[in-house]
Amino acid sequence: MRTVAELEERLARPSDGLVDDLARLDGDIMILGAGGKLGPSLVRLALNATKGSRRVVAVSRFSEPGLAENLTREGATVVSADVADEQALRDLPDVENVVFLVGAKFGTQGAEHATWFTNSYLPGRVANRFRDSRIAALSTGNVYPLVPVTSGGATEETPADPVGEYAMSCLGRERVMSHFSEKYGTRLALIRLNYAVEMRYGVLVDLAQKVHAGEPIDVSTGMANVVWQGYVNEVTLRALLHAQAPPFTLNLTGPELISVRQAATDLGRAMGKEPSFVGEEANTALLSNAARCHRLFGYPELAPAELIELTARWVADGGPLLGKPTKFERRDGRF
């Protein structure tokens, strides 16, 4: 994975398990939010796994030049639409399976109303519009409280206790969509993700950039979850088969908890840099336990050690980045 093309190919490479699961799934698949950072590779993965046996409908405003045209060439049915517009939402085709990726995180501070609209109100409109479909909706591990780093992470049974407006609005997404699931029997899977990584963004890219630039790394948040984006794409699609009423809830992350200090040290070693640190590790962090996910879908194909090597090489070589820091180190929930 030295080029964007090689990275995109790896992200969209289906496993046998995904191919088998989607073969068992009835109907077409629609991805709402197909133009975001997760969307394009997830659309391509669905196309590769289904091999033209059903429509894969990609819906987005498509602000990135050329993306809609590229997805069309690759076989997707592209719909340029703003799903926040009521008429545009009504005009979307009826499909049996919906993947909901729309969300807002950064810029919450000072624009809380817009964040709640996108993360809580809009998901309810989508759940109502597609009440007869299966829905896999991307949520976040931020709905959990900070937990002791010795706990192994929050499980799906850990009571939600979000920190900050962003996390509260994401719990709002889950609660509102769950309302429609309970009311209409809508089959729903809620996927609590943290933190997806690939070579262009994620926790490891955030750390690698600081190491490469010689900037000090704050280790107050001393532990974190990471998971390969290709695995995230796969589990999100496979979760459609597990959608149910009441909703199926799934933590999605890697099996390991990584030490921020150790990850930065390993990144520095791979880049020939010596990282510097500030702060002291707190005894709590935002951490999730994804044992249920791994029992259902196996382990990610890329472990943290390999992801660290790939990320270090990418950043050191000046590979393109998305410029979307995770701000994983924030402990006050302000994004």
C-alpha positions as CSV (number, residue, x, y, z in Angstrom):
1,M,0.0,0.0,0.0
2,R,2.4,2.7,-1.3
3,T,-0.1,4.5,-3.5
4,V,-3.7,5.7,-3.1
5,A,-4.8,3.2,-5.8
6,E,-3.2,0.3,-3.8
7,L,-4.8,1.5,-0.6
8,E,-8.2,1.9,-2.2
9,E,-7.9,-1.6,-3.7
10,R,-7.1,-3.1,-0.3
11,L,-10.0,-1.3,1.5
12,A,-12.4,-2.7,-1.1
13,R,-11.2,-6.3,-1.1
14,P,-14.0,-8.5,0.1
15,S,-13.5,-11.5,2.3
16,D,-15.2,-14.8,1.6
17,G,-17.4,-14.2,4.7
18,L,-18.7,-10.9,3.3
19,V,-19.4,-12.5,-0.1
20,D,-21.3,-15.3,1.5
21,D,-23.3,-13.0,3.8
22,L,-24.3,-10.6,1.1
23,A,-25.4,-13.5,-1.1
24,R,-27.9,-14.4,1.7
25,L,-29.2,-10.8,1.8
26,D,-32.3,-10.0,-0.2
27,G,-32.5,-6.9,-2.3
28,D,-30.5,-3.8,-3.2
29,I,-28.1,-1.9,-0.9
30,M,-28.2,1.9,-0.4
31,I,-25.4,3.8,1.3
32,L,-26.4,7.2,2.6
33,G,-23.4,9.4,3.1
34,A,-21.4,7.7,0.4
35,G,-19.2,10.8,-0.2
36,G,-17.7,10.9,3.3
37,K,-14.4,9.5,4.4
38,L,-15.8,6.0,4.9
39,G,-18.3,6.0,2.1
40,P,-16.4,5.6,-1.2
41,S,-14.5,2.5,0.0
42,L,-17.6,1.0,1.5
43,V,-19.5,1.4,-1.8
44,R,-16.6,-0.2,-3.7
45,L,-16.5,-3.1,-1.2
46,A,-20.2,-3.7,-1.7
47,L,-19.7,-3.6,-5.5
48,N,-16.9,-6.1,-5.3
49,A,-18.7,-8.4,-2.9
50,T,-21.9,-8.5,-4.9
51,K,-20.4,-8.7,-8.4
52,G,-23.3,-7.0,-10.1
53,S,-26.0,-9.3,-8.5
54,R,-27.9,-6.3,-7.1
55,R,-27.8,-2.5,-7.2
56,V,-25.5,-0.6,-4.9
57,V,-27.0,2.9,-4.6
58,A,-24.6,5.6,-3.5
59,V,-26.2,8.7,-2.1
60,S,-24.4,11.9,-1.2
61,R,-24.1,15.6,-2.1
62,F,-20.7,14.5,-3.7
63,S,-18.8,17.7,-3.0
64,E,-15.5,16.0,-4.0
65,P,-14.9,16.6,-7.7
66,G,-15.0,13.4,-9.9
67,L,-16.1,11.1,-7.1
68,A,-19.7,10.6,-8.4
69,E,-18.4,9.9,-11.9
70,N,-15.8,7.4,-10.6
71,L,-18.3,5.5,-8.6
72,T,-20.7,5.4,-11.6
73,R,-17.9,4.0,-13.8
74,E,-17.3,1.3,-11.2
75,G,-20.9,0.2,-11.3
76,A,-22.7,2.1,-8.5
77,T,-26.1,3.7,-9.0
78,V,-25.2,7.3,-8.0
79,V,-27.8,9.6,-6.6
80,S,-26.7,13.2,-5.9
81,A,-28.9,14.4,-3.1
82,D,-28.9,16.1,0.3
83,V,-30.8,13.7,2.5
84,A,-31.4,16.6,5.0
85,D,-33.8,18.0,2.4
86,E,-37.3,16.5,3.0
87,Q,-38.2,16.2,-0.7
88,A,-34.8,14.7,-1.6
89,L,-35.3,12.1,1.1
90,R,-38.8,11.2,-0.1
91,D,-37.5,10.9,-3.7
92,L,-34.9,8.3,-2.9
93,P,-35.7,4.8,-4.2
94,D,-37.2,2.2,-2.0
95,V,-34.5,-0.4,-1.1
96,E,-34.4,-3.4,1.1
97,N,-31.1,-2.5,2.8
98,V,-29.8,0.9,4.0
99,V,-26.4,1.8,5.4
100,F,-26.5,5.1,7.2
101,L,-23.2,6.9,7.5
102,V,-24.3,10.5,7.8
103,G,-23.0,12.3,10.9
104,A,-21.3,15.5,12.2
105,K,-18.5,15.7,14.7
106,F,-16.1,18.5,14.3
107,G,-17.3,22.1,14.7
108,T,-19.8,21.1,17.4
109,Q,-18.6,23.7,19.8
110,G,-20.7,26.8,19.0
111,A,-22.9,25.0,16.5
112,E,-24.6,22.5,18.8
113,H,-28.0,23.0,17.1
114,A,-26.6,21.9,13.7
115,T,-24.9,18.9,15.3
116,W,-28.1,17.7,17.0
117,F,-30.0,18.2,13.7
118,T,-27.5,16.0,11.8
119,N,-26.9,13.4,14.5
120,S,-30.4,13.1,16.1
121,Y,-33.2,14.6,14.0
122,L,-32.1,13.5,10.6
123,P,-31.5,9.8,11.6
124,G,-35.1,9.8,12.8
125,R,-36.3,11.1,9.4
126,V,-34.3,8.4,7.7
127,A,-35.6,5.7,10.0
128,N,-39.1,6.8,9.3
129,R,-38.6,6.9,5.5
130,F,-37.0,3.5,5.4
131,R,-39.1,1.8,8.2
132,D,-39.6,-1.3,6.0
133,S,-35.9,-1.7,5.3
134,R,-33.0,-3.3,7.1
135,I,-30.8,-0.4,8.4
136,A,-27.2,-0.6,9.6
137,A,-26.4,2.8,11.2
138,L,-23.0,3.9,12.1
139,S,-22.8,5.3,15.7
140,T,-19.7,5.8,17.9
141,G,-18.1,4.5,21.1
142,N,-18.3,8.0,22.4
143,V,-21.8,7.2,23.8
144,Y,-19.9,5.4,26.6
145,P,-18.3,7.0,29.6
146,L,-14.6,7.1,30.1
147,V,-13.7,3.8,31.7
148,P,-10.7,2.5,33.7
149,V,-7.8,1.5,31.3
150,T,-7.6,-1.8,33.2
151,S,-11.3,-2.6,32.5
152,G,-10.8,-3.9,28.9
153,G,-13.2,-1.4,27.6
154,A,-17.0,-0.8,27.7
155,T,-19.1,-3.6,26.4
156,E,-22.5,-3.3,24.7
157,E,-24.1,-3.8,28.2
158,T,-22.2,-0.8,29.7
159,P,-24.8,2.0,30.3
160,A,-24.4,4.9,28.0
161,D,-23.1,8.0,29.7
162,P,-21.8,10.3,26.9
163,V,-19.4,13.2,27.6
164,G,-20.1,16.4,25.6
165,E,-22.7,17.6,23.1
166,Y,-21.3,15.6,20.2
167,A,-21.5,12.3,22.1
168,M,-24.9,13.2,23.5
169,S,-26.2,13.9,20.0
170,C,-24.9,10.5,18.9
171,L,-26.8,8.8,21.7
172,G,-29.8,10.8,20.4
173,R,-29.3,9.2,17.0
174,E,-29.5,5.8,18.6
175,R,-32.5,6.6,20.8
176,V,-34.5,8.2,17.9
177,M,-33.8,5.4,15.5
178,S,-34.6,2.8,18.2
179,H,-37.9,4.5,18.6
180,F,-38.8,3.8,15.0
181,S,-37.5,0.3,15.3
182,E,-39.8,-0.3,18.3
183,K,-42.8,1.5,16.7
184,Y,-42.7,-0.1,13.3
185,G,-40.6,-3.3,13.8
186,T,-37.8,-1.8,11.6
187,R,-34.8,-4.1,11.6
188,L,-31.9,-2.0,12.9
189,A,-28.2,-2.5,13.7
190,L,-26.4,0.2,15.7
191,I,-22.6,0.1,15.2
192,R,-20.5,1.8,17.8
193,L,-17.2,2.5,16.1
194,N,-13.9,3.8,17.5
195,Y,-11.4,4.5,16.0
196,A,-11.1,3.5,12.3
197,V,-7.6,3.9,10.8
198,E,-6.1,3.8,7.3
199,M,-3.0,5.5,5.9
200,R,-4.7,8.8,5.3
201,Y,-6.4,9.4,8.6
202,G,-7.0,8.1,12.1
203,V,-5.3,8.0,15.5
204,L,-2.1,6.5,14.1
205,V,-1.9,9.3,11.4
206,D,-2.5,11.9,14.1
207,L,0.4,10.5,16.1
208,A,2.7,10.0,13.1
209,Q,2.3,13.5,11.9
210,K,3.3,14.9,15.3
211,V,6.3,12.5,15.5
212,H,7.4,13.4,12.0
213,A,7.1,17.2,12.8
214,G,8.9,16.9,16.1
215,E,5.8,18.1,18.0
216,P,5.2,16.8,21.6
217,I,2.5,14.2,22.1
218,D,0.1,14.6,25.1
219,V,-0.3,11.2,26.7
220,S,-3.0,12.3,29.1
221,T,-5.3,10.0,27.1
222,G,-2.8,7.1,27.3
223,M,-4.8,4.3,25.7
224,A,-6.9,4.1,22.6
225,N,-8.8,1.7,20.3
226,V,-7.9,1.4,16.6
227,V,-9.2,-0.8,13.9
228,W,-8.4,-1.2,10.2
229,Q,-10.9,0.7,8.0
230,G,-11.3,-2.3,5.6
231,Y,-12.6,-4.4,8.5
232,V,-15.0,-1.5,9.5
233,N,-16.4,-1.5,6.0
234,E,-16.9,-5.3,6.0
235,V,-18.5,-5.5,9.4
236,T,-20.9,-2.6,8.6
237,L,-22.2,-4.4,5.6
238,R,-22.3,-7.8,7.3
239,A,-24.2,-6.3,10.2
240,L,-27.2,-5.9,7.9
241,L,-28.0,-9.6,8.3
242,H,-28.1,-9.0,12.1
243,A,-30.4,-6.0,12.0
244,Q,-33.4,-6.7,14.2
245,A,-36.2,-5.1,16.3
246,P,-35.4,-4.2,19.0
247,P,-32.1,-3.0,17.6
248,F,-28.9,-5.1,17.5
249,T,-26.0,-3.1,19.1
250,L,-22.4,-3.8,18.2
251,N,-19.1,-2.4,19.3
252,L,-16.7,-2.2,16.4
253,T,-13.0,-1.8,17.0
254,G,-9.8,-3.9,17.2
255,P,-9.2,-6.6,19.8
256,E,-6.2,-4.7,21.3
257,L,-6.0,-1.6,23.4
258,I,-2.9,0.4,22.2
259,S,-0.7,2.5,24.4
260,V,-0.4,6.0,22.9
261,R,3.2,6.3,24.2
262,Q,4.2,2.9,22.8
263,A,2.5,3.5,19.4
264,A,4.3,6.9,19.1
265,T,7.6,5.3,20.0
266,D,7.1,2.6,17.4
267,L,6.1,5.1,14.7
268,G,9.2,7.1,15.6
269,R,11.4,4.1,15.3
270,A,10.0,3.3,11.9
271,M,10.5,6.9,10.7
272,G,13.9,7.4,12.3
273,K,12.5,10.0,14.7
274,E,12.6,10.4,18.5
275,P,9.1,11.3,19.8
276,S,8.7,13.7,22.8
277,F,5.9,13.5,25.3
278,V,4.0,15.8,27.7
279,G,1.5,15.0,30.4
280,E,0.9,11.8,32.4
281,E,-1.4,9.0,31.5
282,A,-4.8,9.2,33.2
283,N,-6.3,6.0,34.6
284,T,-9.4,6.3,32.4
285,A,-10.0,6.6,28.6
286,L,-12.7,6.1,26.0
287,L,-12.3,2.4,25.3
288,S,-14.6,-0.3,23.9
289,N,-14.6,-4.1,24.1
290,A,-15.5,-5.6,20.7
291,A,-15.5,-9.3,21.7
292,R,-19.1,-9.7,20.3
293,C,-18.0,-8.4,17.0
294,H,-14.9,-10.6,16.8
295,R,-17.0,-13.7,17.7
296,L,-19.4,-12.9,14.8
297,F,-16.9,-11.7,12.2
298,G,-13.4,-12.8,13.2
299,Y,-10.5,-10.5,13.7
300,P,-9.3,-7.6,11.5
301,E,-6.7,-8.8,8.9
302,L,-4.3,-6.0,9.8
303,A,-3.1,-5.8,13.4
304,P,-1.8,-2.5,15.1
305,A,1.9,-3.4,14.5
306,E,1.4,-3.7,10.8
307,L,-0.8,-0.6,10.7
308,I,1.9,1.3,12.5
309,E,4.6,0.3,10.0
310,L,2.3,1.2,7.0
311,T,1.3,4.5,8.5
312,A,4.9,5.5,9.4
313,R,6.0,4.8,5.8
314,W,3.0,6.7,4.3
315,V,3.5,9.8,6.4
316,A,7.3,9.8,6.0
317,D,7.0,9.5,2.2
318,G,4.6,12.4,2.1
319,G,1.6,10.4,1.1
320,P,-1.7,12.4,0.8
321,L,-3.8,12.8,3.9
322,L,-7.4,13.7,4.5
323,G,-6.7,16.4,7.0
324,K,-9.3,15.2,9.5
325,P,-7.7,14.7,12.9
326,T,-9.7,12.4,15.2
327,K,-9.1,14.5,18.4
328,F,-9.1,11.2,20.2
329,E,-7.1,12.8,23.0
330,R,-9.9,15.1,24.0
331,R,-11.4,14.2,27.4
332,D,-14.0,16.9,27.6
333,G,-16.1,15.8,24.6
334,R,-15.5,19.2,22.9
335,F,-14.9,18.7,19.2
